[in-house]
Amino acid sequence: QVQLVESGGGLVQAGGSLRLSCAASGRTFSDYGMGWFRQAPGKERLFLAHISRTGSSTHYADSVKGRFTISRENAKNTVYLEMDSLKPEDTGVYYCSAALGRVGVRPSAYDFWGQGTQVSVSS
């Protein structure tokens, strides 16, 4: 098992930046592919980005491509989501997730989830 704790959320103006972190504990971090998702009130959880176990491969949703960057430091058991040029529609709870198997864009591909961190973008 792995435990995930997100941090770094907050309130930011449109056009601003935030860096989210997700600290993992438990099983060896490099065993997991990692993902970031966002959920707005009353809406489904949406895929944002994922990264392979070694960090050599990444994939982004079209809506965040060029604005968000996912990265990981296996020595620190941490995955990051750097978010630039934020828009009001980026508002929501941001979740990191861990997959023992192949990462994907569906929440069902992931085995473990953090508790989420709120990001609010004002216009």
ABEGO torsion letter per residue (X at the ends): XBBBBBBGBEBBBBGBBBBBBBBBBEBBAAABBBBBBBBBBGBBBBBABBBBAAGABBBBBAAABGABBBBBBAAAGBBBBBBBGBBAAABEBBBBBBBABBBBABAAABABBBAEBBBBBBX
